[in-house]
Amino acid sequence: MVLSKKEKEAFLSLAYVFLYFPFLK
């Protein structure tokens, strides 16, 4: 799967949200 830079950044930010959201609660 080839992602453009923007798609990669969006995916990473989404991943960070899912990774860190439980710790923010």
Beta strands, then each sheet from edge to edge (+ up, - down):
end
